Amino acid sequence: MKQRSLIVAYILLIWFVISFVTNLIGPLMPIIIKDFELSLGMAGFLPFSFFLAYGLISIPGGMLVEARGARSTLLLAFVLNLLGSLAIAIKPDYGFVIAGLFVIGLGMALLQVVINPLMRTAGGESHFAFYSVMGQLIFGLASFISPEVFKLLMERPGAAEARLVWVAFYWAFLAIFIGLILLNQALPIPRVELKDDERAGGLAAYRDLLKRRDVWLFFIGIVAYVGTEQTLANWMSQFLSSYHGYAATGEAADAVGRFWGLMSLGCLLGLLLLKLFDAQRVLAGFTLAAMGCVALALFGSAAQSLIAFPLAGFCLSVMFSVIFSLGLNSLDQHHGALSGILCSGILGGAVLPLLVGTLGDHIGLRLAMTLVFLTLAFILSISVWARPLVRNETVPWRQLLAARQPKP
């Protein structure tokens, strides 16, 4: 029991590190643009390099977990994270930052592939849903803390005027990943027995899936979601700084933190709504609300924009899990292979922010960010055309309330 709790705590720590490192990119964008004197298009290559790695490694990562097990996969992931952080720390110029973020992205993708089945094994199947939600809450907490720590670093005397102050983060990450490597080798990591729906599957399974139109549409749905999320998270600070004069190391960084914090709160509301309503109706409602928030963020006043950007995070909260589950529930086989294909759609976080940055150099960041309405429109369409074989189980709200009331 003690060992199980130790491994669960270790996995939750990994979730925290994944989120903290990943979501630091957003508040860093305006500072790196200033330090390296980048165009918006060149800055767009920062998230592009990181999330491109997800698209390339997700399927091979699943095969690696099957072939070599959890400990070896975790070790490789941490080594990649360490090497990427080292590259940025020792030579913080534009080319090395791009390369370093790509290598860190490879490591982060491997971590996300392995920790879900590891959590199921360590925590037990009966507790898996609880620990999964806890992992998402830890992820959201780290996403909220990351911009706040960035803000504290940049508010030190003289930090705002100095170049490359942010490199201190990557020196710190070096120490963190060395610590995680030592923990990985010392802890009793259990052997992960993959379930059928967690196995990567053979080439025949992928060939069968890639012939299906709905598989491609769900893949595009994940591309659209992650592209939307990362475009807002990565360009929000620059937008608030450029159009409304908010400090990139102050109010704009706070907005990024609130974006991720409200996304975690939205997950809690989503869990309740999915008990009451069909998933496609929940997806439609949250997507329409997101469109309204983005419109207000881009075209409203400074005060409205500062509020609407974080509220958009609240509205995005359920989209990934609903799209993913609709995709899996639309097939009766090859779930492991489909999961790999859908996870590859995380490369949307590479494509859309880069496209927005490139267009922003020519038509302005505000108009470029309206591309998000196209991706949200596609996500909205999923709520119409998806035909899952299994729908989420719902209960009448009166029954749910009655179940919550204490018996006399």
TORPA-121627 format. One record per residue (C-alpha): residue number from 0; residue in three letters; z, x, y. Coordinates in steps of 0.25 Angstrom, whole numbers, always signed. Layout:
<recs>
+-----+------+-------+-------+-------+
!  nr ! rest !    c3 !    c1 !    c2 !
+-----+------+-------+-------+-------+
! NUM !  ALA !     Z !     X !     Y !
...
+-----+------+-------+-------+-------+
</recs>
This chain:
<recs>
+-----+------+-------+-------+-------+
!  nr ! rest !    c3 !    c1 !    c2 !
+-----+------+-------+-------+-------+
!   0 !  MET !    +0 !    +0 !    +0 !
!   1 !  LYS !    +4 !   +11 !   +10 !
!   2 !  GLN !    -9 !   +19 !    +6 !
!   3 !  ARG !   -17 !    +6 !    +9 !
!   4 !  SER !   -11 !    +4 !   +22 !
!   5 !  LEU !   -14 !   +19 !   +26 !
!   6 !  ILE !   -29 !   +17 !   +22 !
!   7 !  VAL !   -30 !    +4 !   +30 !
!   8 !  ALA !   -23 !   +11 !   +42 !
!   9 !  TYR !   -33 !   +23 !   +41 !
!  10 !  ILE !   -45 !   +13 !   +40 !
!  11 !  LEU !   -40 !    +6 !   +53 !
!  12 !  LEU !   -39 !   +19 !   +60 !
!  13 !  ILE !   -53 !   +22 !   +56 !
!  14 !  TRP !   -57 !    +9 !   +62 !
!  15 !  PHE !   -50 !   +13 !   +75 !
!  16 !  VAL !   -57 !   +26 !   +76 !
!  17 !  ILE !   -71 !   +20 !   +73 !
!  18 !  SER !   -69 !   +10 !   +84 !
!  19 !  PHE !   -63 !   +20 !   +94 !
!  20 !  VAL !   -74 !   +30 !   +93 !
!  21 !  THR !   -85 !   +20 !   +92 !
!  22 !  ASN !   -81 !   +12 !  +104 !
!  23 !  LEU !   -78 !   +24 !  +113 !
!  24 !  ILE !   -93 !   +25 !  +116 !
!  25 !  GLY !   -94 !   +13 !  +125 !
!  26 !  PRO !   -84 !   +17 !  +135 !
!  27 !  LEU !   -90 !   +31 !  +134 !
!  28 !  MET !  -104 !   +27 !  +138 !
!  29 !  PRO !  -103 !   +27 !  +153 !
!  30 !  ILE !   -95 !   +41 !  +153 !
!  31 !  ILE !  -105 !   +48 !  +144 !
!  32 !  ILE !  -116 !   +42 !  +152 !
!  33 !  LYS !  -110 !   +49 !  +164 !
!  34 !  ASP !  -106 !   +62 !  +158 !
!  35 !  PHE !  -120 !   +64 !  +151 !
!  36 !  GLU !  -128 !   +57 !  +163 !
!  37 !  LEU !  -135 !   +48 !  +153 !
!  38 !  SER !  -144 !   +37 !  +154 !
!  39 !  LEU !  -140 !   +23 !  +148 !
!  40 !  GLY !  -151 !   +26 !  +137 !
!  41 !  MET !  -145 !   +39 !  +134 !
!  42 !  ALA !  -131 !   +34 !  +133 !
!  43 !  GLY !  -136 !   +23 !  +124 !
!  44 !  PHE !  -138 !   +34 !  +113 !
!  45 !  LEU !  -123 !   +36 !  +112 !
!  46 !  PRO !  -120 !   +22 !  +105 !
!  47 !  PHE !  -134 !   +24 !   +99 !
!  48 !  SER !  -130 !   +36 !   +91 !
!  49 !  PHE !  -117 !   +31 !   +87 !
!  50 !  PHE !  -122 !   +18 !   +81 !
!  51 !  LEU !  -135 !   +23 !   +76 !
!  52 !  ALA !  -126 !   +30 !   +66 !
!  53 !  TYR !  -120 !   +17 !   +61 !
!  54 !  GLY !  -134 !   +12 !   +57 !
!  55 !  LEU !  -138 !   +25 !   +50 !
!  56 !  ILE !  -125 !   +27 !   +42 !
!  57 !  SER !  -120 !   +13 !   +38 !
!  58 !  ILE !  -128 !   +11 !   +25 !
!  59 !  PRO !  -126 !   +26 !   +20 !
!  60 !  GLY !  -112 !   +25 !   +24 !
!  61 !  GLY !  -110 !   +13 !   +14 !
!  62 !  MET !  -117 !   +21 !    +3 !
!  63 !  LEU !  -108 !   +33 !    +6 !
!  64 !  VAL !   -95 !   +25 !    +4 !
!  65 !  GLU !  -100 !   +20 !    -9 !
!  66 !  ALA !  -104 !   +34 !   -13 !
!  67 !  ARG !   -92 !   +43 !    -8 !
!  68 !  GLY !   -81 !   +33 !    -5 !
!  69 !  ALA !   -73 !   +30 !    +7 !
!  70 !  ARG !   -66 !   +44 !   +10 !
!  71 !  SER !   -79 !   +52 !   +10 !
!  72 !  THR !   -85 !   +42 !   +19 !
!  73 !  LEU !   -74 !   +42 !   +29 !
!  74 !  LEU !   -73 !   +57 !   +28 !
!  75 !  LEU !   -88 !   +58 !   +32 !
!  76 !  ALA !   -87 !   +48 !   +43 !
!  77 !  PHE !   -75 !   +55 !   +49 !
!  78 !  VAL !   -82 !   +69 !   +48 !
!  79 !  LEU !   -95 !   +62 !   +55 !
!  80 !  ASN !   -85 !   +56 !   +66 !
!  81 !  LEU !   -79 !   +70 !   +68 !
!  82 !  LEU !   -92 !   +77 !   +69 !
!  83 !  GLY !   -98 !   +67 !   +79 !
!  84 !  SER !   -85 !   +68 !   +88 !
!  85 !  LEU !   -85 !   +83 !   +87 !
!  86 !  ALA !  -100 !   +84 !   +92 !
!  87 !  ILE !   -96 !   +75 !  +104 !
!  88 !  ALA !   -84 !   +83 !  +107 !
!  89 !  ILE !   -89 !   +97 !  +106 !
!  90 !  LYS !  -103 !   +94 !  +113 !
!  91 !  PRO !  -102 !   +82 !  +122 !
!  92 !  ASP !  -116 !   +81 !  +127 !
!  93 !  TYR !  -125 !   +69 !  +125 !
!  94 !  GLY !  -133 !   +74 !  +112 !
!  95 !  PHE !  -120 !   +78 !  +105 !
!  96 !  VAL !  -113 !   +65 !  +109 !
!  97 !  ILE !  -125 !   +57 !  +103 !
!  98 !  ALA !  -125 !   +65 !   +90 !
!  99 !  GLY !  -109 !   +64 !   +89 !
! 100 !  LEU !  -109 !   +49 !   +91 !
! 101 !  PHE !  -120 !   +48 !   +80 !
! 102 !  VAL !  -111 !   +56 !   +70 !
! 103 !  ILE !   -99 !   +48 !   +74 !
! 104 !  GLY !  -107 !   +35 !   +72 !
! 105 !  LEU !  -110 !   +40 !   +58 !
! 106 !  GLY !   -95 !   +42 !   +55 !
! 107 !  MET !   -91 !   +29 !   +61 !
! 108 !  ALA !  -102 !   +21 !   +53 !
! 109 !  LEU !   -97 !   +28 !   +40 !
! 110 !  LEU !   -82 !   +24 !   +43 !
! 111 !  GLN !   -86 !    +9 !   +45 !
! 112 !  VAL !   -93 !    +9 !   +32 !
! 113 !  VAL !   -82 !   +14 !   +24 !
! 114 !  ILE !   -69 !    +8 !   +31 !
! 115 !  ASN !   -72 !    -6 !   +27 !
! 116 !  PRO !   -72 !    -5 !   +12 !
! 117 !  LEU !   -61 !    +6 !   +13 !
! 118 !  MET !   -52 !    -5 !   +21 !
! 119 !  ARG !   -55 !   -15 !   +10 !
! 120 !  THR !   -51 !    -5 !    -1 !
! 121 !  ALA !   -39 !    +0 !    +6 !
! 122 !  GLY !   -34 !   -13 !   +12 !
! 123 !  GLY !   -37 !   -22 !    +0 !
! 124 !  GLU !   -48 !   -33 !    +0 !
! 125 !  SER !   -38 !   -44 !    +3 !
! 126 !  HIS !   -34 !   -37 !   +16 !
! 127 !  PHE !   -48 !   -32 !   +20 !
! 128 !  ALA !   -51 !   -43 !   +30 !
! 129 !  PHE !   -38 !   -41 !   +37 !
! 130 !  TYR !   -40 !   -26 !   +38 !
! 131 !  SER !   -54 !   -27 !   +42 !
! 132 !  VAL !   -50 !   -36 !   +54 !
! 133 !  MET !   -39 !   -26 !   +57 !
! 134 !  GLY !   -49 !   -15 !   +57 !
! 135 !  GLN !   -58 !   -23 !   +67 !
! 136 !  LEU !   -46 !   -24 !   +76 !
! 137 !  ILE !   -43 !   -10 !   +75 !
! 138 !  PHE !   -57 !    -7 !   +78 !
! 139 !  GLY !   -56 !   -16 !   +91 !
! 140 !  LEU !   -43 !   -10 !   +95 !
! 141 !  ALA !   -50 !    +4 !   +95 !
! 142 !  SER !   -62 !    -1 !  +102 !
! 143 !  PHE !   -52 !    -6 !  +113 !
! 144 !  ILE !   -44 !    +7 !  +114 !
! 145 !  SER !   -56 !   +16 !  +114 !
! 146 !  PRO !   -61 !   +13 !  +128 !
! 147 !  GLU !   -46 !   +13 !  +133 !
! 148 !  VAL !   -44 !   +27 !  +128 !
! 149 !  PHE !   -57 !   +31 !  +134 !
! 150 !  LYS !   -53 !   +25 !  +147 !
! 151 !  LEU !   -39 !   +33 !  +147 !
! 152 !  LEU !   -47 !   +46 !  +144 !
! 153 !  MET !   -56 !   +43 !  +156 !
! 154 !  GLU !   -45 !   +39 !  +165 !
! 155 !  ARG !   -38 !   +53 !  +165 !
! 156 !  PRO !   -39 !   +61 !  +178 !
! 157 !  GLY !   -52 !   +67 !  +180 !
! 158 !  ALA !   -58 !   +61 !  +167 !
! 159 !  ALA !   -68 !   +51 !  +173 !
! 160 !  GLU !   -74 !   +63 !  +181 !
! 161 !  ALA !   -75 !   +73 !  +170 !
! 162 !  ARG !   -86 !   +74 !  +160 !
! 163 !  LEU !   -85 !   +72 !  +145 !
! 164 !  VAL !   -70 !   +68 !  +145 !
! 165 !  TRP !   -74 !   +58 !  +134 !
! 166 !  VAL !   -77 !   +69 !  +124 !
! 167 !  ALA !   -61 !   +70 !  +122 !
! 168 !  PHE !   -63 !   +57 !  +113 !
! 169 !  TYR !   -72 !   +65 !  +104 !
! 170 !  TRP !   -62 !   +76 !  +102 !
! 171 !  ALA !   -52 !   +66 !   +99 !
! 172 !  PHE !   -61 !   +59 !   +89 !
! 173 !  LEU !   -62 !   +73 !   +82 !
! 174 !  ALA !   -47 !   +73 !   +80 !
! 175 !  ILE !   -47 !   +59 !   +75 !
! 176 !  PHE !   -58 !   +61 !   +65 !
! 177 !  ILE !   -52 !   +73 !   +59 !
! 178 !  GLY !   -39 !   +65 !   +58 !
! 179 !  LEU !   -47 !   +54 !   +50 !
! 180 !  ILE !   -53 !   +64 !   +41 !
! 181 !  LEU !   -39 !   +70 !   +37 !
! 182 !  LEU !   -34 !   +56 !   +35 !
! 183 !  ASN !   -46 !   +52 !   +27 !
! 184 !  GLN !   -44 !   +64 !   +17 !
! 185 !  ALA !   -29 !   +62 !   +16 !
! 186 !  LEU !   -28 !   +47 !   +15 !
! 187 !  PRO !   -30 !   +40 !    +1 !
! 188 !  ILE !   -43 !   +33 !    +4 !
! 189 !  PRO !   -46 !   +23 !    -7 !
! 190 !  ARG !   -58 !   +22 !   -15 !
! 191 !  VAL !   -67 !   +11 !    -9 !
! 192 !  GLU !   -73 !    +2 !   -19 !
! 193 !  LEU !   -85 !    -5 !   -12 !
! 194 !  LYS !   -87 !   -20 !   -14 !
! 195 !  ASP !  -101 !   -24 !   -17 !
! 196 !  ASP !  -103 !   -29 !    -3 !
! 197 !  GLU !   -98 !   -15 !    +3 !
! 198 !  ARG !  -108 !    -7 !    -6 !
! 199 !  ALA !  -120 !    -1 !    +2 !
! 200 !  GLY !  -130 !    -6 !    -9 !
! 201 !  GLY !  -142 !    +1 !   -14 !
! 202 !  LEU !  -156 !    +3 !    -8 !
! 203 !  ALA !  -161 !   -10 !   -15 !
! 204 !  ALA !  -150 !   -18 !    -8 !
! 205 !  TYR !  -154 !   -13 !    +6 !
! 206 !  ARG !  -169 !   -16 !    +3 !
! 207 !  ASP !  -166 !   -30 !    -1 !
! 208 !  LEU !  -158 !   -32 !   +11 !
! 209 !  LEU !  -168 !   -26 !   +21 !
! 210 !  LYS !  -178 !   -36 !   +16 !
! 211 !  ARG !  -170 !   -47 !   +22 !
! 212 !  ARG !  -172 !   -53 !   +36 !
! 213 !  ASP !  -158 !   -58 !   +37 !
! 214 !  VAL !  -152 !   -44 !   +34 !
! 215 !  TRP !  -161 !   -38 !   +45 !
! 216 !  LEU !  -156 !   -49 !   +55 !
! 217 !  PHE !  -141 !   -46 !   +52 !
! 218 !  PHE !  -144 !   -31 !   +53 !
! 219 !  ILE !  -150 !   -34 !   +67 !
! 220 !  GLY !  -138 !   -43 !   +70 !
! 221 !  ILE !  -128 !   -31 !   +68 !
! 222 !  VAL !  -137 !   -22 !   +76 !
! 223 !  ALA !  -137 !   -33 !   +87 !
! 224 !  TYR !  -122 !   -34 !   +86 !
! 225 !  VAL !  -118 !   -19 !   +87 !
! 226 !  GLY !  -129 !   -17 !   +97 !
! 227 !  THR !  -122 !   -28 !  +106 !
! 228 !  GLU !  -108 !   -23 !  +104 !
! 229 !  GLN !  -111 !    -8 !  +107 !
! 230 !  THR !  -120 !   -11 !  +118 !
! 231 !  LEU !  -109 !   -19 !  +125 !
! 232 !  ALA !   -98 !    -9 !  +121 !
! 233 !  ASN !  -106 !    +4 !  +125 !
! 234 !  TRP !  -113 !    -1 !  +138 !
! 235 !  MET !  -102 !   -10 !  +143 !
! 236 !  SER !   -95 !    +1 !  +150 !
! 237 !  GLN !  -107 !    +7 !  +157 !
! 238 !  PHE !  -111 !    -7 !  +161 !
! 239 !  LEU !   -98 !   -10 !  +168 !
! 240 !  SER !   -98 !    +3 !  +175 !
! 241 !  SER !  -113 !    +3 !  +179 !
! 242 !  TYR !  -114 !   -12 !  +184 !
! 243 !  HIS !   -99 !   -15 !  +188 !
! 244 !  GLY !   -93 !    -2 !  +192 !
! 245 !  TYR !   -82 !    -2 !  +181 !
! 246 !  ALA !   -77 !   +12 !  +178 !
! 247 !  ALA !   -82 !   +16 !  +164 !
! 248 !  THR !   -69 !   +23 !  +161 !
! 249 !  GLY !   -61 !   +10 !  +166 !
! 250 !  GLU !   -65 !    -4 !  +166 !
! 251 !  ALA !   -78 !    -2 !  +158 !
! 252 !  ALA !   -70 !    +5 !  +147 !
! 253 !  ASP !   -60 !    -6 !  +147 !
! 254 !  ALA !   -71 !   -16 !  +145 !
! 255 !  VAL !   -76 !    -8 !  +133 !
! 256 !  GLY !   -62 !    -9 !  +127 !
! 257 !  ARG !   -61 !   -24 !  +129 !
! 258 !  PHE !   -74 !   -26 !  +123 !
! 259 !  TRP !   -69 !   -20 !  +110 !
! 260 !  GLY !   -55 !   -26 !  +111 !
! 261 !  LEU !   -61 !   -40 !  +113 !
! 262 !  MET !   -70 !   -38 !  +101 !
! 263 !  SER !   -58 !   -36 !   +93 !
! 264 !  LEU !   -52 !   -49 !   +98 !
! 265 !  GLY !   -65 !   -56 !   +96 !
! 266 !  CYS !   -64 !   -52 !   +81 !
! 267 !  LEU !   -51 !   -60 !   +80 !
! 268 !  LEU !   -57 !   -72 !   +86 !
! 269 !  GLY !   -69 !   -71 !   +77 !
! 270 !  LEU !   -61 !   -71 !   +65 !
! 271 !  LEU !   -55 !   -84 !   +69 !
! 272 !  LEU !   -68 !   -90 !   +73 !
! 273 !  LEU !   -75 !   -86 !   +60 !
! 274 !  LYS !   -64 !   -94 !   +52 !
! 275 !  LEU !   -68 !  -106 !   +60 !
! 276 !  PHE !   -83 !  -105 !   +63 !
! 277 !  ASP !   -96 !  -101 !   +55 !
! 278 !  ALA !   -98 !   -86 !   +58 !
! 279 !  GLN !  -112 !   -89 !   +64 !
! 280 !  ARG !  -106 !   -99 !   +74 !
! 281 !  VAL !   -95 !   -88 !   +78 !
! 282 !  LEU !  -106 !   -78 !   +80 !
! 283 !  ALA !  -114 !   -87 !   +89 !
! 284 !  GLY !  -102 !   -90 !   +98 !
! 285 !  PHE !   -98 !   -76 !   +99 !
! 286 !  THR !  -112 !   -71 !  +102 !
! 287 !  LEU !  -115 !   -81 !  +113 !
! 288 !  ALA !  -101 !   -77 !  +119 !
! 289 !  ALA !  -106 !   -63 !  +119 !
! 290 !  MET !  -119 !   -66 !  +126 !
! 291 !  GLY !  -111 !   -73 !  +137 !
! 292 !  CYS !  -101 !   -61 !  +138 !
! 293 !  VAL !  -113 !   -51 !  +139 !
! 294 !  ALA !  -120 !   -59 !  +149 !
! 295 !  LEU !  -108 !   -59 !  +158 !
! 296 !  ALA !  -105 !   -44 !  +156 !
! 297 !  LEU !  -119 !   -40 !  +160 !
! 298 !  PHE !  -122 !   -50 !  +171 !
! 299 !  GLY !  -108 !   -54 !  +176 !
! 300 !  SER !   -99 !   -48 !  +187 !
! 301 !  ALA !   -91 !   -35 !  +185 !
! 302 !  ALA !   -79 !   -42 !  +181 !
! 303 !  GLN !   -86 !   -52 !  +172 !
! 304 !  SER !   -93 !   -40 !  +165 !
! 305 !  LEU !   -80 !   -33 !  +163 !
! 306 !  ILE !   -75 !   -45 !  +155 !
! 307 !  ALA !   -87 !   -49 !  +148 !
! 308 !  PHE !   -91 !   -36 !  +141 !
! 309 !  PRO !   -78 !   -36 !  +133 !
! 310 !  LEU !   -79 !   -51 !  +130 !
! 311 !  ALA !   -92 !   -48 !  +124 !
! 312 !  GLY !   -85 !   -39 !  +114 !
! 313 !  PHE !   -76 !   -51 !  +110 !
! 314 !  CYS !   -89 !   -59 !  +108 !
! 315 !  LEU !   -95 !   -48 !   +99 !
! 316 !  SER !   -83 !   -47 !   +90 !
! 317 !  VAL !   -87 !   -56 !   +78 !
! 318 !  MET !  -102 !   -53 !   +78 !
! 319 !  PHE !  -103 !   -41 !   +69 !
! 320 !  SER !   -94 !   -47 !   +58 !
! 321 !  VAL !  -101 !   -60 !   +59 !
! 322 !  ILE !  -115 !   -54 !   +58 !
! 323 !  PHE !  -111 !   -45 !   +47 !
! 324 !  SER !  -105 !   -56 !   +39 !
! 325 !  LEU !  -116 !   -65 !   +41 !
! 326 !  GLY !  -126 !   -54 !   +36 !
! 327 !  LEU !  -117 !   -52 !   +23 !
! 328 !  ASN !  -115 !   -66 !   +21 !
! 329 !  SER !  -130 !   -69 !   +21 !
! 330 !  LEU !  -133 !   -61 !    +9 !
! 331 !  ASP !  -127 !   -62 !    -5 !
! 332 !  GLN !  -129 !   -47 !    -9 !
! 333 !  HIS !  -130 !   -33 !    -4 !
! 334 !  HIS !  -119 !   -35 !    +6 !
! 335 !  GLY !  -115 !   -20 !    +6 !
! 336 !  ALA !  -130 !   -16 !    +9 !
! 337 !  LEU !  -131 !   -27 !   +20 !
! 338 !  SER !  -118 !   -22 !   +26 !
! 339 !  GLY !  -124 !    -8 !   +27 !
! 340 !  ILE !  -137 !   -14 !   +33 !
! 341 !  LEU !  -128 !   -22 !   +43 !
! 342 !  CYS !  -119 !   -10 !   +47 !
! 343 !  SER !  -132 !    -2 !   +50 !
! 344 !  GLY !  -134 !   -13 !   +61 !
! 345 !  ILE !  -123 !    -6 !   +69 !
! 346 !  LEU !  -134 !    +3 !   +74 !
! 347 !  GLY !  -136 !    -8 !   +84 !
! 348 !  GLY !  -125 !    -1 !   +91 !
! 349 !  ALA !  -135 !   +11 !   +93 !
! 350 !  VAL !  -147 !    +3 !   +97 !
! 351 !  LEU !  -143 !    -7 !  +107 !
! 352 !  PRO !  -134 !    +1 !  +116 !
! 353 !  LEU !  -145 !   +12 !  +116 !
! 354 !  LEU !  -156 !    +2 !  +120 !
! 355 !  VAL !  -147 !    -4 !  +131 !
! 356 !  GLY !  -145 !   +10 !  +137 !
! 357 !  THR !  -159 !   +13 !  +136 !
! 358 !  LEU !  -163 !    +0 !  +143 !
! 359 !  GLY !  -152 !    +1 !  +153 !
! 360 !  ASP !  -158 !   +14 !  +159 !
! 361 !  HIS !  -171 !    +5 !  +162 !
! 362 !  ILE !  -166 !    -9 !  +165 !
! 363 !  GLY !  -151 !    -7 !  +168 !
! 364 !  LEU !  -139 !    -8 !  +158 !
! 365 !  ARG !  -136 !   -23 !  +161 !
! 366 !  LEU !  -150 !   -27 !  +157 !
! 367 !  ALA !  -150 !   -18 !  +145 !
! 368 !  MET !  -137 !   -24 !  +140 !
! 369 !  THR !  -144 !   -38 !  +140 !
! 370 !  LEU !  -150 !   -33 !  +126 !
! 371 !  VAL !  -136 !   -37 !  +121 !
! 372 !  PHE !  -141 !   -52 !  +123 !
! 373 !  LEU !  -152 !   -50 !  +113 !
! 374 !  THR !  -143 !   -44 !  +102 !
! 375 !  LEU !  -133 !   -55 !  +104 !
! 376 !  ALA !  -144 !   -65 !  +103 !
! 377 !  PHE !  -148 !   -60 !   +90 !
! 378 !  ILE !  -133 !   -60 !   +85 !
! 379 !  LEU !  -133 !   -75 !   +90 !
! 380 !  SER !  -145 !   -78 !   +81 !
! 381 !  ILE !  -137 !   -73 !   +69 !
! 382 !  SER !  -128 !   -85 !   +71 !
! 383 !  VAL !  -141 !   -94 !   +69 !
! 384 !  TRP !  -149 !   -88 !   +58 !
! 385 !  ALA !  -138 !   -81 !   +49 !
! 386 !  ARG !  -138 !   -89 !   +35 !
! 387 !  PRO !  -126 !   -83 !   +28 !
! 388 !  LEU !  -124 !   -86 !   +13 !
! 389 !  VAL !  -109 !   -87 !   +16 !
! 390 !  ARG !  -102 !   -92 !   +29 !
! 391 !  ASN !   -89 !   -88 !   +34 !
! 392 !  GLU !   -78 !   -97 !   +30 !
! 393 !  THR !   -72 !  -106 !   +41 !
! 394 !  VAL !   -61 !  -116 !   +42 !
! 395 !  PRO !   -59 !  -128 !   +52 !
! 396 !  TRP !   -50 !  -123 !   +64 !
! 397 !  ARG !   -40 !  -134 !   +61 !
! 398 !  GLN !   -38 !  -128 !   +47 !
! 399 !  LEU !   -37 !  -114 !   +52 !
! 400 !  LEU !   -26 !  -118 !   +62 !
! 401 !  ALA !   -19 !  -126 !   +51 !
! 402 !  ALA !   -19 !  -113 !   +43 !
! 403 !  ARG !   -13 !  -105 !   +54 !
! 404 !  GLN !    -1 !  -115 !   +56 !
! 405 !  PRO !   +12 !  -112 !   +49 !
! 406 !  LYS !   +16 !  -122 !   +38 !
! 407 !  PRO !   +29 !  -130 !   +41 !
+-----+------+-------+-------+-------+
</recs>
